[in-house]
Amino acid sequence: MESIETEVCVESGKSDRQGRRIRGAAEWSSILDRYDQSGLTQAAYCRREGLKFGTLVSWLGRRRKSGGALISSQLEPKFHELSLSSPAESLSSSLEVSLPDGTVLRGTQASELAELIRLLRA
């Protein structure tokens, strides 16, 4: 009986129901930079890197429409005005931010919490 050896490579990260790898804007920004430097056609680059041609074209279009940056808008925190009915003195340790991953941040200074969130996301 013949023996067959095989190796299974499991990439960490997210994938969809069909097992396709989900890449974020930061990773696509890097992929597009490498494409720009490769000197290859889009089709040749996709073959070499194992990418879907349509996906590469889509991300190139996104980059073009955004003025060349895919991730800059995602790094800037978005704030909404908040009106509090009680005086500021009674707000000691009353600010709380719950992040999607379950992390909870508490503090008294909104600017410090915003900076901490920015650092955590970087």
BELGI-V732337 format. One record per run of one state. SS is the DSSP state (a for helix, b for strand, c for the rest). FROM is the first residue (numbers start at 1). TO is the last residue. If there is no record, write none. Layout:
BEGIN
SS:FROM:TO + SS:FROM:TO
END
This chain:
BEGIN
c:1:14 + b:15:15 + c:16:20 + b:21:21 + c:22:24 + a:25:38 + c:39:41 + a:42:49 + c:50:52 + a:53:65 + c:66:71 + a:72:75 + c:76:87 + a:88:91 + c:92:94 + b:95:98 + c:99:103 + b:104:107 + c:108:109 + a:110:121 + c:122:122
END
